[in-house]
Amino acid sequence: MKKTIMPNEQHECVTLRVEDCANILGISLSSAYTLVERAFTDHAPFKVLRLGKSYRIIKQSFFDYVLGEQQGA
């Protein structure tokens, strides 16, 4: 059964910043921007919102991608 990340009663943020993704993956900020921009353009492998000049990554989609990559490794 797929576990879903849901915001709690304290209004937990459901998005990540590019900086957060870089830290989680252990990659440079430049590499993270490249990954996020590609995901935004291709609509895969995770969901990305563009708000003005900023990107926000949907947390659930990103963690599904990361955990899927680790399980497939």
Residue pairs with C-beta under 8 A, 6 or more apart in sequence:
4 60
5 14
5 59
5 60
5 63
7 13
7 14
13 59
14 58
14 59
14 60
15 49
15 56
15 57
15 58
15 59
16 24
16 56
16 57
16 59
16 62
17 54
17 55
17 56
17 57
18 29
18 32
18 33
18 36
18 55
18 57
19 29
19 32
20 57
21 32
21 35
21 36
21 57
21 62
22 28
22 29
22 31
22 32
24 62
24 66
25 32
25 35
25 66
27 35
33 55
36 48
36 55
36 57
37 55
39 45
39 46
39 47
39 48
39 57
40 48
40 50
40 55
45 65
46 57
46 58
46 61
46 62
46 64
46 65
47 57
47 58
47 61
47 62
48 55
48 56
48 57
48 58
49 55
49 56
49 57
49 58
50 56
